[in-house]
Amino acid sequence: MSSNVLMSLVLASLLAGCATTASTAQSPRIDATSVVAAEDSYRAMMDTLSPEKQRQLALAMLALNLRGVGSAYEAMKNPDLQSLSIGRIKDDVNGMTADEIIALAARTSTVKFEVPARQ
């Protein structure tokens, strides 16, 4: 009887350890120590997301890149806006998770996107 109780306690401890590890796993964050590091961490972040969340993050990254741009003409004239990337906004999103980047874009972007529903 005592061996069954001991086995139950060991099994319960193992399961509790697994549950704690899974729940405390950190979401990927942007590493802005360099443009390359930012791009690598952005790609790694995208790899962990669902397709819907990937779309939201990609649109947020574009919106943050285009903050303050008044028109398509202005964007075309500005060489910095010819290649929109996470590297351009890396200092603004340093250490952020995907959800934090999406929230930042929603709060601060002057650009509005309309994405048709998938059929």
Stockholm file with secondary structure:
# STOCKHOLM 1.0

chainA/1-119         MSSNVLMSLVLASLLAGCATTASTAQSPRIDATSVVAAEDSYRAMMDTLSPEKQRQLALAMLALNLRGVGSAYEAMKNPDLQSLSIGRIKDDVNGMTADEIIALAARTSTVKFEVPARQ
#=GR chainA/1-119 SS CHHHHHHHHHHHHHHHHHHHHHHTCCCCCCCCSSHHHHHHHHHHHHHTSCHHHHHHHHHHHHHHHTTTCCCHHHHHHCGGGSSCCGGGGHHHHTTCCHHHHHHHHHHHCCCCCCCCCCC
#=GC SS_cons         CHHHHHHHHHHHHHHHHHHHHHHTCCCCCCCCSSHHHHHHHHHHHHHTSCHHHHHHHHHHHHHHHTTTCCCHHHHHHCGGGSSCCGGGGHHHHTTCCHHHHHHHHHHHCCCCCCCCCCC
//
